[in-house]
Amino acid sequence: MVQSLVKAGFIVAALRHPDDLLQVGTPAQSVLRPLELTAGLDAVFSSPIFGAGIDRQRVSAFRFSLGGVTVLAAAGGRRNGSLSAEHCSNNAQADLGFCVGEPGGVPMPIWLRLRRAVCRVPPVNLDQDLYNRRFQLRVLAAPAGLPFDDLSAVTVPVMLPRVGADVTLRFPYHAQRLHLRLLNPNRYEVIEGSHHYVFLSPFPDRITKEVGRPAQDRLGFDRRPFLNRINAEIVRFFQGCFAAISGG
């Protein structure tokens, strides 16, 4: 994705969330990630190398999986911390990949429980405003569809590609839910024949077995041509929407 955007003339900042795994499934994660996204954008805008070359009227965000929660919160989605627990209490067996560590869901891995026991994340204000109006577009690939109870403030163009046989974030609780609840029209696409991690770049053959499912495609599915196609579609989505916003 990054290479496709750079080749098309975009300036791309790839954000890394510190200590992110310590927060998976916690209310703090849905606050810290959008704050870190905003801090990353601030850093690029103030960069002596890139800052002057950025068109600040053409800023977009691409996120995958749980990153969908990040950009929707930054787009004005109103969070409700109880929705995930409520969802998993009712649908854990139907959405096992999402309900890790929740009652009725998949138990949290021992290594993660041990790491959380010895590491602490600073407390955050769970009620603070996360809306960042500088992002004009969003692409959410195979996104998580919780924990929002109001998406009426999300008025920017949104593209929602998802995988038809996604067993990590299962239909109809995530991308489909967002597609139906976003008030503005959004571009929604279902990709058949692969799995949740197909949006990740191919892994070197020498580590495919070690990485497991994220690195392994279904028989007959070639990730490289798929990524070439979907990345080109995302680039065109960005270009077309920005052209419409600027009037040409």
C-alpha distance (Angstrom), angle and dihedral (degrees) to the residues before:
residue distance angle dihedral
M1 . . .
V2 3.80 . .
Q3 3.80 92.6 .
S4 3.81 92.1 48.7
L5 3.80 92.1 51.5
V6 3.81 94.0 45.8
K7 3.81 91.5 49.4
A8 3.81 88.0 52.5
G9 3.82 90.6 54.7
F10 3.81 101.4 -97.8
I11 3.80 125.0 138.9
V12 3.82 105.9 -130.2
A13 3.80 128.9 -160.7
A14 3.82 116.0 -168.5
L15 3.80 110.4 -154.2
R16 3.79 125.6 -149.4
H17 3.81 117.4 -161.1
P18 3.84 111.8 -141.4
D19 3.81 116.6 -128.2
D20 3.80 89.2 -5.1
L21 3.80 96.3 153.3
L22 3.79 90.1 57.6
Q23 3.79 88.6 63.9
V24 3.82 102.1 43.9
G25 3.77 108.6 134.0
T26 3.81 94.4 8.3
P27 3.82 126.3 115.6
A28 3.81 88.7 -123.2
Q29 3.80 91.1 66.7
S30 3.80 93.6 62.5
V31 3.82 88.9 55.2
L32 3.80 103.2 37.7
R33 3.80 95.9 49.3
P34 3.84 95.5 57.2
L35 3.81 89.9 44.4
E36 3.80 89.6 52.4
L37 3.81 90.2 47.7
T38 3.80 89.5 54.3
A39 3.82 91.4 46.1
G40 3.81 89.7 51.4
L41 3.80 91.5 52.4
D42 3.81 90.6 47.9
A43 3.81 89.5 52.5
V44 3.81 92.7 52.0
F45 3.82 92.8 46.3
S46 3.81 91.0 51.5
S47 3.82 94.4 43.6
P48 3.82 113.2 122.0
I49 3.81 87.9 -145.7
F50 3.81 103.1 44.9
G51 3.80 106.4 14.4
A52 3.79 98.8 84.4
G53 3.81 92.8 48.1
I54 3.80 96.8 55.1
D55 3.79 121.8 103.5
R56 3.80 98.8 -142.0
Q57 3.78 91.5 -161.7
R58 3.82 90.3 62.9
V59 3.79 108.0 57.1
S60 3.80 122.9 141.1
A61 3.80 140.0 170.9
F62 3.80 132.3 -140.2
R63 3.79 118.4 -166.9
F64 3.78 136.4 169.5
S65 3.82 131.3 -146.8
L66 3.83 111.0 -32.5
G67 3.79 86.8 10.9
G68 3.78 85.6 77.3
V69 3.80 88.5 71.8
T70 3.81 89.0 52.8
V71 3.78 97.1 55.3
L72 3.80 95.1 39.8
A73 3.80 90.2 53.9
A74 3.80 88.9 49.4
A75 3.82 88.9 47.6
G76 3.79 92.6 57.8
G77 3.80 103.0 -88.7
R78 3.80 110.9 155.9
R79 3.79 111.4 -127.6
N80 3.78 126.9 -141.4
G81 3.79 112.0 -169.5
S82 3.79 93.9 -159.7
L83 3.81 95.7 59.7
S84 3.81 96.6 79.5
A85 3.81 93.2 50.8
E86 3.80 91.0 45.2
H87 3.80 91.2 48.9
C88 3.80 93.0 50.1
S89 3.79 93.7 46.2
N90 3.81 88.0 57.6
N91 3.82 103.0 31.2
A92 3.81 108.3 23.0
Q93 3.79 95.3 124.8
A94 3.80 91.5 48.1
D95 3.82 93.9 47.5
L96 3.81 104.3 31.9
G97 3.79 96.0 150.5
F98 3.79 92.2 59.8
C99 3.80 98.2 38.8
V100 3.81 96.8 65.9
G101 3.79 109.9 152.0
E102 3.80 93.1 4.9
P103 3.84 121.9 118.7
G104 3.80 107.4 -82.8
G105 3.79 92.5 12.1
V106 3.80 134.9 98.9
P107 3.83 111.4 -55.9
M108 3.78 115.3 -108.7
P109 3.83 111.0 -101.4
I110 3.79 113.3 -97.7
W111 3.82 93.0 -124.4
L112 3.81 90.5 56.3
R113 3.80 93.1 46.9
L114 3.81 90.0 51.3
R115 3.79 92.5 47.8
R116 3.78 91.8 50.3
A117 3.80 89.6 49.9
V118 3.81 92.5 60.4
C119 3.82 100.8 32.1
R120 3.76 126.8 64.2
V121 3.79 130.5 -158.7
P122 3.83 116.1 -145.3
P123 3.82 112.8 -104.7
V124 3.79 115.6 -100.1
N125 3.79 135.5 -162.1
L126 3.80 102.8 -105.2
D127 3.81 92.9 -164.2
Q128 3.79 100.0 55.3
D129 3.79 122.7 123.4
L130 3.82 110.9 -100.4
Y131 3.81 98.4 176.6
N132 3.82 111.3 133.6
R133 3.80 110.2 -172.5
R134 3.80 94.0 -173.1
F135 3.81 93.3 82.2
Q136 3.82 109.2 84.4
L137 3.84 98.3 178.9
R138 3.79 139.0 29.6
V139 3.80 133.8 -162.3
L140 3.81 113.6 -168.1
A141 3.81 112.7 -171.0
A142 3.84 114.1 -159.9
P143 3.82 88.9 -23.0
A144 3.78 131.0 -168.1
G145 3.81 108.3 -111.3
L146 3.79 99.6 -152.8
P147 3.06 152.3 111.2
F148 3.84 99.6 32.8
D149 3.78 126.8 107.5
D150 3.82 96.1 175.8
L151 3.81 127.4 36.6
S152 3.81 96.8 163.2
A153 3.82 92.2 113.0
V154 3.82 92.1 57.0
T155 3.80 99.4 97.6
V156 3.82 101.5 148.7
P157 3.84 121.3 103.0
V158 3.82 111.9 -86.0
M159 3.81 131.5 -165.2
L160 3.82 116.4 -158.6
P161 3.82 116.4 -170.9
R162 3.81 113.5 174.4
V163 3.80 137.9 172.8
G164 3.80 117.0 -108.6
A165 3.82 95.3 -143.1
D166 3.81 96.8 40.1
V167 3.82 108.3 154.9
T168 3.82 93.9 173.9
L169 3.82 97.1 60.2
R170 3.76 102.7 16.4
F171 3.78 131.6 -148.4
P172 3.04 129.4 -75.8
Y173 3.80 98.9 16.4
H174 3.79 102.9 69.2
A175 3.82 129.3 21.4
Q176 3.81 91.6 15.4
R177 3.80 90.5 49.9
L178 3.79 91.4 51.7
H179 3.80 92.1 45.6
L180 3.80 91.1 55.9
R181 3.81 96.6 41.8
L182 3.80 101.0 46.5
L183 3.80 105.9 99.2
N184 3.80 96.1 -150.3
P185 3.83 119.8 66.2
N186 3.80 111.6 -91.3
R187 3.78 133.6 -168.5
Y188 3.80 107.3 -109.4
E189 3.81 124.1 -175.7
V190 3.81 131.7 175.7
I191 3.82 116.7 -151.4
E192 3.79 115.5 -156.6
G193 3.79 129.9 -159.2
S194 3.80 102.5 40.7
H195 3.82 144.7 57.6
H196 3.79 143.0 -101.9
Y197 3.81 96.4 -79.0
V198 3.80 97.1 53.4
F199 3.82 89.6 105.8
L200 3.82 90.6 66.6
S201 3.80 119.1 92.9
P202 3.83 115.1 -99.6
F203 3.79 114.8 -86.2
P204 3.83 123.9 -130.0
D205 3.80 111.2 -91.5
R206 3.81 92.0 -120.3
I207 3.83 92.8 66.5
T208 3.82 100.7 33.5
K209 3.81 93.7 101.3
E210 3.80 93.2 45.5
V211 3.82 93.9 49.4
G212 3.80 93.1 47.1
R213 3.79 125.5 -168.1
P214 3.84 98.1 4.9
A215 3.81 88.6 61.1
Q216 3.81 98.4 39.5
D217 3.80 124.8 81.6
R218 3.77 127.2 -159.2
L219 3.79 117.4 -95.9
G220 3.78 109.1 -81.0
F221 3.81 95.8 17.5
D222 3.81 118.0 111.3
R223 3.79 112.6 -161.5
R224 3.81 96.9 -163.1
P225 3.83 99.1 64.5
F226 3.80 89.4 40.3
L227 3.80 91.4 54.9
N228 3.80 90.8 45.7
R229 3.80 88.9 55.5
I230 3.81 99.8 42.2
N231 3.80 92.8 42.8
A232 3.81 90.0 52.5
E233 3.82 89.0 50.2
I234 3.80 91.3 51.3
V235 3.81 91.5 49.5
R236 3.81 90.1 51.1
F237 3.82 89.9 47.6
F238 3.79 91.0 54.3
Q239 3.80 93.2 44.4
G240 3.80 94.6 46.3
C241 3.79 94.9 47.3
F242 3.79 93.4 46.3
A243 3.80 90.1 49.4
A244 3.81 89.7 51.7
I245 3.81 92.1 47.6
S246 3.80 92.4 51.0
G247 3.80 92.8 42.5
G248 3.78 98.6 -112.9
